[in-house]
Amino acid sequence: MFLREVVTGKREGKPVRYAQIVEAFRNDDGKSRHRVLLSLGRVDRLDREQVRRLVVALSRYLDTGTMPEGGRIGEVRDFGIPYVADALWRRLGLPAFFTKQLRARKYEAPVERALFALVAHRLVDPSSKLACWDWLEHDAHLPSTRGIHLQHLYRAMDFLDDCHESLEEALYAHRRSLFDRVELVYYDTTSTYFECDEPGDEPDQYGLRQRGYSRDLRPDRKQIVIGLAVDQQGLPIASDVYGGDTSDALTVVPMLDRLKRLGLKRVIWVADRGMASSMNLASVRAAGIDYIVGVRLRAAEELRAAISRDDTAYVEAGEGLQVKEVRVEGKRMVVCFSPASAERDLKLRTGAIDRMRPVLERVNSGGDSAPLAEHGLYRRFVTRRTDDTWQLDKHKLEREAQCDGTFVLEVSDKKMSAAAAALAYKGLLRVEQSFRTLKHGVDIRPVYHRLDKRIRAHVSLCMIGYLLERVVEIDTKTPFDQVRRHLRRTRAVQLQFDEQTVWETSAPGAEVTRILTALKIPAPPRVLPIA
């Protein structure tokens, strides 16, 4: 670009000079041409103050390290995390999905942008929907969400509950072309409790909110049970919400139905011992799905005896595990042994028995037996005599020794090696990590909602947030907590020049540049477009 003066009126003897900002370019034939970008008017009539303001405004594109004359800093807002979240949101095809669903339901409210705002807020600072609206109003640079009010956020949640299953189907179909196909499905459940009290609620209004076994050690609170299936990379496939009094085993059949509707094929179902009821395994087999499930070794006396009789040598499976196979009642059992875990289990049991001995003496001297009978660990080691005194039980101690460092899997796939089954089962740690992220990353709790549809929508929002976090972790090979810390340093800064206002982004550091490169997201422009 350059400044050019054009003179007219020479023939009439009254030349007039005009100032123009011109750009050189080449046309389709490759010839050099000029085009006028801006005409400043007659030189003798230029408004010097307007020219000065233009120069000041243009100077913000120069990396001088100083604020241009007449400029001042206004607001500073969150930009880095919303920018990355929006790019991934679009990559997963979510705008197109929601647009299609909204059109079918004839919604006119800005639902898609409201849902994105709710998910982005969970990645930045998870809290209430009211806090999300306040964040949009005062802390986030998200011009595309301008005009969204609190009512839009709640309406968006109701819409999300209506299309939850369709969303999971669309996400899975889209991901099949982006990530590895699903072969292992890891399934587990967790619970989360409610902060709200319901003094005016009647029992028939509790809905999903029920009391049950609390993994959070809050039996005083009503809760829900959440079932989650993830793939071998820890990416969520399907989720569902059940009443807080639902046992884990009763969630398996509904989840299998969900997976069948997703069209998953060549799937191996991986679940822990709590899911291995005969009814559940029959349902898995009826669905034509192979499985790897944990077996309760302590309660399986015949299995322990079979392992003791079997003299087959263990073989190395990797990751510190040794494996071998035994057959019990026609079932293929894979016995997994970890020498390091066995040493640790022996040490823990010896320490527990040493701590228990003074308790045992006090109880046998006439003290309260509850410290023994009701202690989850101590009662594994002792038995009560006919005279109501207590003693260490030799048979129980032998049983515990048989279980040191050992876990057993029932494996239905005849083609899968014992080593592969053992390592696949260890992948259940991924779903446990998923639940930790849900509870402490995107913070599924606290939950204040009372309506079932809002409770389900809240869980769905957290699942989408977790999906985005996991995609970031896979691509960047960095825990999301660290990514979040770096991206929060990228801010949108408001600069004000007299009557003009512009937004600029802070310069990304080396780590932010690495993150964006790994995610294949272009660096944000220095000067942000005016929405």
C-alpha positions in Angstrom: 0.0 0.0 0.0 1.1 3.6 -0.6 -0.2 7.1 -0.6 -0.9 8.7 -4.0 -1.9 12.2 -5.1 -4.1 12.6 -8.2 -4.3 15.9 -9.9 -7.4 16.9 -11.9 -8.5 20.2 -13.7 -5.2 20.9 -15.4 -6.9 21.7 -18.8 -9.1 24.3 -17.2 -6.1 25.8 -15.5 -7.6 25.0 -12.0 -5.6 21.9 -10.9 -7.0 20.1 -7.8 -5.1 17.5 -5.8 -6.8 14.5 -4.2 -5.2 12.1 -1.7 -5.7 8.3 -2.0 -4.5 5.2 -0.3 -3.7 2.7 -3.1 -2.8 -1.0 -3.3 -0.8 -2.6 -6.1 -1.9 -6.0 -7.3 -1.7 -8.3 -10.4 -4.8 -9.1 -12.4 -5.7 -12.5 -13.9 -3.3 -11.9 -16.8 -0.4 -11.2 -14.4 -0.3 -7.5 -15.2 0.4 -5.0 -12.4 -2.6 -2.8 -11.6 -3.6 -0.3 -8.8 -6.8 -0.1 -6.9 -8.0 2.6 -4.6 -8.6 1.4 -1.0 -9.5 4.8 0.5 -10.0 8.2 -0.9 -9.1 10.9 1.6 -10.6 13.8 -0.5 -9.1 17.1 -1.6 -5.7 17.8 -0.2 -6.5 21.5 0.5 -9.6 20.5 2.4 -8.3 17.6 4.5 -9.4 17.6 8.1 -6.1 17.4 9.9 -7.6 16.0 13.0 -9.3 13.2 11.1 -6.0 12.3 9.5 -4.2 12.3 12.9 -6.8 9.9 14.3 -6.4 7.6 11.2 -2.6 7.6 11.8 -3.1 6.8 15.4 -5.6 4.0 14.6 -3.2 2.5 12.0 -0.3 2.6 14.4 -1.8 -0.1 16.5 -0.7 -2.6 13.9 2.9 -1.7 14.5 4.7 -3.7 17.1 6.2 -0.7 18.8 5.6 -2.0 22.3 4.0 1.3 23.3 0.4 2.5 23.4 -0.4 4.7 20.4 -1.0 8.4 21.1 -4.5 9.1 22.5 -5.2 5.4 23.2 -6.2 3.9 26.6 -6.8 0.4 27.8 -10.4 -0.5 28.6 -11.7 -4.0 29.6 -9.6 -7.1 29.7 -11.5 -10.4 29.1 -11.1 -14.2 28.9 -10.2 -15.2 25.4 -7.8 -18.2 25.1 -10.1 -21.0 26.4 -13.3 -19.8 24.6 -11.3 -19.4 21.4 -9.9 -23.0 21.5 -13.3 -24.4 22.7 -15.1 -22.7 19.9 -12.7 -24.2 17.3 -13.1 -27.7 18.7 -16.9 -27.2 19.0 -17.0 -26.5 15.3 -14.6 -29.3 14.5 -16.9 -31.8 16.1 -19.8 -30.6 14.0 -21.8 -29.3 16.9 -23.1 -26.1 15.2 -24.4 -28.1 12.3 -26.1 -30.7 14.5 -27.8 -28.1 16.7 -28.9 -26.0 13.8 -30.6 -29.1 12.2 -32.2 -30.0 15.5 -33.4 -26.5 16.1 -34.9 -26.2 12.7 -36.9 -29.4 13.3 -38.2 -28.1 16.6 -38.8 -24.5 15.3 -36.7 -22.9 18.0 -35.9 -19.2 17.5 -33.8 -18.6 20.7 -30.0 -18.6 20.3 -29.8 -22.1 21.7 -26.6 -23.3 20.0 -24.6 -20.3 21.2 -26.1 -20.6 24.7 -25.1 -24.3 24.9 -21.6 -23.4 23.7 -21.4 -20.7 26.4 -22.4 -23.1 29.1 -19.8 -25.7 28.0 -17.0 -23.0 27.6 -17.8 -21.7 31.0 -17.3 -25.2 32.5 -13.8 -25.3 30.9 -12.9 -21.9 32.3 -14.5 -21.7 35.8 -17.3 -24.3 36.3 -20.1 -23.0 38.5 -23.8 -22.1 38.3 -25.8 -21.1 35.3 -26.3 -17.6 36.8 -22.5 -17.4 37.2 -22.2 -18.4 33.5 -24.4 -15.5 32.5 -22.4 -13.1 34.6 -19.2 -14.4 33.0 -20.7 -13.7 29.6 -21.7 -10.2 30.6 -18.5 -9.1 32.3 -15.6 -11.5 31.8 -15.7 -13.3 28.5 -14.9 -12.0 25.0 -17.5 -13.9 23.1 -19.3 -11.5 20.7 -21.3 -14.4 19.2 -23.1 -14.8 22.5 -24.1 -11.1 22.8 -27.8 -10.8 23.7 -28.0 -14.1 25.5 -29.8 -13.8 28.8 -30.3 -16.2 31.7 -33.6 -17.5 30.4 -31.8 -18.5 27.1 -29.4 -20.7 29.1 -32.2 -22.6 30.8 -34.2 -23.0 27.6 -31.0 -24.3 26.0 -30.7 -26.9 28.7 -34.3 -28.1 28.1 -33.5 -28.4 24.4 -30.4 -30.4 25.2 -32.3 -32.9 27.2 -34.7 -33.4 24.3 -31.9 -34.3 21.9 -29.4 -35.9 24.2 -29.4 -39.3 22.6 -29.4 -37.8 19.0 -26.4 -35.7 20.1 -24.4 -38.8 21.3 -25.2 -40.6 18.0 -24.0 -37.6 16.0 -20.9 -37.2 18.0 -20.0 -40.8 17.7 -20.6 -40.9 13.9 -18.5 -37.7 13.5 -15.7 -39.1 15.7 -15.3 -42.3 13.7 -13.6 -40.3 11.0 -11.4 -38.4 13.5 -10.3 -41.0 16.0 -9.6 -44.7 16.2 -12.7 -46.9 15.8 -14.2 -48.2 19.0 -13.2 -51.7 19.9 -13.1 -51.6 23.7 -15.9 -50.1 25.6 -15.2 -49.3 29.3 -18.2 -48.9 31.5 -18.6 -47.8 35.1 -20.9 -45.8 37.3 -20.5 -43.1 39.9 -22.8 -41.0 42.0 -23.0 -37.3 42.7 -25.0 -35.6 45.4 -27.2 -32.4 45.5 -26.4 -29.3 47.5 -30.0 -28.0 47.5 -32.5 -28.8 50.3 -36.1 -29.5 49.4 -38.2 -28.5 52.5 -41.3 -28.0 50.4 -40.9 -31.1 48.1 -43.0 -34.2 48.5 -41.4 -37.6 48.1 -43.1 -38.1 44.7 -41.4 -34.9 43.5 -37.9 -36.1 44.2 -37.7 -37.9 40.8 -34.1 -38.9 40.1 -33.0 -37.4 43.4 -32.9 -40.3 45.8 -30.8 -41.6 48.7 -28.5 -44.6 47.9 -25.0 -45.8 48.3 -22.8 -42.7 48.2 -19.3 -43.0 46.7 -18.8 -39.4 48.0 -19.5 -40.5 51.6 -22.5 -38.2 51.8 -25.4 -40.6 52.8 -27.2 -37.5 54.2 -27.7 -36.1 50.7 -29.9 -37.2 47.9 -28.0 -38.2 44.8 -28.1 -39.5 41.2 -26.2 -42.4 39.6 -24.4 -41.7 36.4 -23.4 -44.4 33.9 -20.6 -43.6 31.5 -19.1 -45.6 28.6 -15.8 -44.5 27.2 -13.5 -45.8 24.5 -9.8 -46.9 24.8 -8.7 -43.3 24.6 -11.0 -42.2 27.4 -13.4 -40.4 25.0 -17.0 -40.6 26.2 -19.3 -42.6 24.0 -22.6 -42.6 25.9 -23.9 -41.6 29.3 -27.1 -41.8 31.2 -28.6 -40.7 34.5 -30.4 -43.0 36.9 -32.2 -42.5 40.2 -29.8 -42.3 43.2 -31.1 -45.6 44.6 -30.3 -47.5 41.5 -27.8 -50.4 41.9 -24.9 -50.5 39.5 -25.9 -53.8 38.0 -29.3 -52.5 36.9 -27.7 -49.8 34.7 -25.9 -52.3 32.3 -28.9 -53.4 30.2 -30.0 -49.8 29.4 -26.5 -48.9 28.4 -26.2 -51.9 26.2 -29.4 -50.8 24.4 -27.8 -47.3 24.0 -24.7 -48.8 22.4 -26.7 -50.9 20.0 -28.6 -47.8 18.8 -25.2 -46.1 18.2 -24.4 -49.0 15.8 -21.2 -50.0 17.6 -19.7 -53.2 16.1 -16.8 -55.5 17.1 -17.1 -54.2 20.6 -15.6 -55.8 23.8 -17.4 -54.8 26.9 -15.0 -54.1 29.8 -16.5 -53.7 33.3 -15.5 -54.2 36.9 -16.7 -56.8 39.4 -19.8 -54.8 40.4 -21.3 -55.3 36.9 -20.6 -59.0 36.6 -24.0 -60.5 37.6 -25.2 -63.5 35.7 -28.1 -61.4 34.4 -25.8 -58.7 33.0 -23.5 -61.1 31.4 -26.4 -62.9 29.8 -27.6 -59.5 28.4 -24.1 -58.8 27.0 -24.0 -62.2 25.3 -27.5 -61.7 23.9 -26.4 -58.5 22.4 -23.6 -60.4 20.5 -20.9 -58.5 22.4 -17.8 -60.1 23.9 -16.7 -59.0 27.4 -13.9 -58.8 29.9 -15.3 -58.5 33.5 -13.7 -58.8 36.9 -14.6 -61.6 39.2 -15.0 -61.4 43.0 -12.0 -63.6 44.0 -12.6 -63.5 47.7 -16.2 -64.8 47.4 -15.3 -67.5 44.8 -14.0 -70.4 46.9 -14.0 -72.9 44.0 -12.1 -70.4 41.8 -9.4 -69.9 44.4 -9.1 -73.7 44.8 -8.8 -74.1 41.0 -6.0 -71.5 40.9 -4.2 -73.2 43.8 -4.4 -76.6 42.0 -3.3 -75.3 38.7 0.5 -75.6 38.2 0.6 -73.7 34.8 3.4 -71.2 34.8 2.6 -67.5 34.6 3.8 -65.6 31.5 4.8 -62.0 31.3 2.0 -59.7 30.0 3.8 -56.3 30.4 3.2 -53.4 32.8 4.3 -55.5 35.7 1.7 -58.2 35.2 1.9 -62.0 34.9 -1.0 -64.0 33.5 -2.2 -67.5 33.0 -5.6 -69.2 32.2 -7.7 -71.6 34.1 -11.1 -73.1 33.3 -13.9 -73.1 35.9 -17.3 -74.6 35.0 -16.4 -74.2 31.3 -15.7 -70.5 31.7 -12.4 -69.0 30.6 -10.7 -67.3 33.5 -7.6 -65.1 33.2 -5.6 -65.0 36.4 -3.5 -61.8 36.7 -0.7 -61.5 39.2 1.5 -58.6 40.1 4.5 -59.3 42.3 4.8 -55.7 43.3 1.1 -55.5 44.3 1.4 -58.8 46.2 4.3 -57.4 48.2 2.3 -54.2 48.9 -0.8 -56.2 49.9 1.2 -58.4 52.3 2.7 -55.3 53.9 -0.7 -53.5 54.3 -2.3 -56.6 55.8 0.6 -57.1 58.3 0.3 -53.5 59.3 -3.4 -53.8 59.7 -3.1 -56.9 61.9 -0.5 -55.2 64.1 -2.9 -52.2 64.6 -5.8 -54.6 65.2 -4.2 -56.6 68.0 -4.7 -54.0 70.8 -8.3 -53.6 69.6 -8.7 -57.4 69.8 -7.4 -57.5 73.3 -9.7 -54.7 74.5 -12.7 -56.4 73.0 -11.8 -59.8 74.6 -11.4 -58.0 77.9 -15.1 -57.0 77.8 -15.0 -54.0 75.6 -17.4 -53.1 72.8 -17.1 -55.5 69.8 -18.2 -52.9 67.2 -14.5 -51.8 66.5 -14.0 -55.3 65.2 -17.4 -56.4 63.9 -18.1 -53.2 62.0 -14.6 -52.4 60.7 -14.5 -53.1 57.0 -10.9 -54.4 57.0 -10.5 -56.0 60.5 -13.6 -58.3 60.1 -11.8 -59.9 57.1 -9.2 -61.4 59.6 -11.2 -62.4 62.7 -14.0 -64.7 63.7 -16.2 -64.9 66.9 -15.9 -67.9 69.2 -18.8 -69.6 70.8 -18.0 -67.8 74.1 -18.3 -64.4 72.3 -14.6 -63.7 72.3 -12.7 -63.0 69.1 -9.7 -64.5 67.4 -7.6 -64.3 64.3 -9.1 -66.7 61.7 -6.5 -68.9 60.0 -8.8 -69.7 57.1 -9.6 -66.1 56.4 -5.9 -65.2 56.5 -5.1 -68.0 54.1 -7.9 -66.6 51.8 -6.4 -63.1 52.0 -3.0 -64.5 51.1 -4.4 -66.2 48.1 -5.7 -62.9 46.8 -2.4 -60.9 47.3 -1.5 -59.1 44.1 -4.1 -61.1 42.2 -7.2 -60.3 40.2 -9.2 -62.6 38.0 -11.1 -61.9 34.7 -13.8 -63.8 32.9 -13.1 -63.4 29.2 -15.5 -64.4 26.5 -13.4 -63.7 23.4 -11.6 -66.9 22.5 -9.3 -65.1 20.1 -8.0 -62.5 22.6 -4.8 -63.5 24.4 -4.7 -63.6 28.2 -2.1 -60.8 28.2 -4.2 -58.6 25.9 -7.2 -59.1 28.2 -5.3 -58.2 31.3 -3.9 -55.0 29.8 -7.4 -54.1 28.4 -8.9 -54.5 31.8 -6.3 -52.2 33.3 -7.7 -49.6 30.9 -10.7 -49.3 33.3 -8.5 -46.7 35.0 -9.5 -44.5 32.0 -13.1 -44.4 33.1 -12.1 -43.8 36.7 -10.0 -40.8 35.4 -13.1 -39.7 33.4 -15.2 -39.6 36.6 -12.4 -37.7 38.4 -12.4 -35.2 35.7 -16.2 -34.8 35.8 -16.1 -34.3 39.5 -13.0 -32.1 39.8 -12.2 -30.8 36.3 -15.5 -29.7 34.7 -17.0 -29.9 38.3 -20.3 -31.8 37.8 -20.9 -30.9 41.5 -22.4 -28.9 43.0 -25.8 -29.6 41.5 -28.6 -27.3 42.4 -31.3 -28.4 39.9 -34.5 -30.0 41.0 -36.2 -30.9 37.7 -35.2 -34.2 36.2 -34.8 -32.7 32.7 -32.4 -30.0 34.1 -30.4 -32.6 36.0 -30.0 -34.7 32.9 -29.1 -31.6 30.8 -26.5 -30.6 33.5 -24.8 -34.0 33.2 -24.9 -33.8 29.4 -23.2 -30.3 29.5 -20.5 -31.8 31.7 -20.0 -34.7 29.3 -19.5 -32.4 26.4 -17.1 -30.3 28.4 -15.2 -33.5 29.3 -15.1 -34.6 25.6 -13.5 -31.3 24.6 -11.0 -31.6 27.5 -10.1 -35.1 26.4 -9.6 -34.1 22.8 -7.2 -31.4 23.9 -5.3 -33.9 26.1 -5.0 -36.4 23.3 -3.7 -33.9 20.7 -1.4 -31.9 23.0 -0.3 -34.8 25.2 -0.7 -32.4 28.1 -3.1 -32.6 31.1 -6.0 -30.2 30.6 -5.2 -28.4 33.9 -1.9 -27.3 32.5 -3.4 -26.3 29.1 -6.1 -24.3 31.0 -3.4 -22.5 32.9 -1.6 -21.4 29.8 -4.7 -20.5 27.7 -6.0 -18.3 30.5 -3.1 -16.0 30.0 -4.3 -15.2 26.5 -6.7 -12.3 26.9 -8.7 -9.9 24.8 -7.8 -6.3 25.6 -10.0 -3.4 24.7 -8.2 -0.3 23.3 -10.1 3.0 23.0 -9.1 5.8 20.7 -11.4 8.8 21.0 -14.5 7.6 19.2 -13.0 4.3 18.1 -12.9 1.0 20.1 -11.0 -2.1 19.1 -10.1 -5.4 20.7 -6.7 -6.9 20.5 -5.4 -10.2 21.8 -2.4 -10.5 24.0 0.7 -12.0 22.4 0.6 -15.8 22.8 3.6 -17.3 24.6 5.7 -20.3 23.4 3.5 -22.8 25.3 0.2 -21.4 23.9 1.7 -21.5 20.4 2.7 -25.1 20.9 -0.9 -26.0 22.1 -2.5 -24.3 19.1 -0.1 -26.0 16.7 -0.8 -29.4 18.2 -4.6 -28.7 18.0 -4.2 -27.4 14.4 -5.9 -24.2 15.4 -4.6 -21.0 13.8 -3.3 -18.3 16.1 -5.9 -15.7 16.8 -5.6 -12.4 14.9 -3.9 -9.6 16.8 -6.9 -7.3 16.1 -10.2 -9.0 16.6 -13.0 -8.4 14.1 -15.9 -6.3 15.3 -19.0 -8.6 15.6 
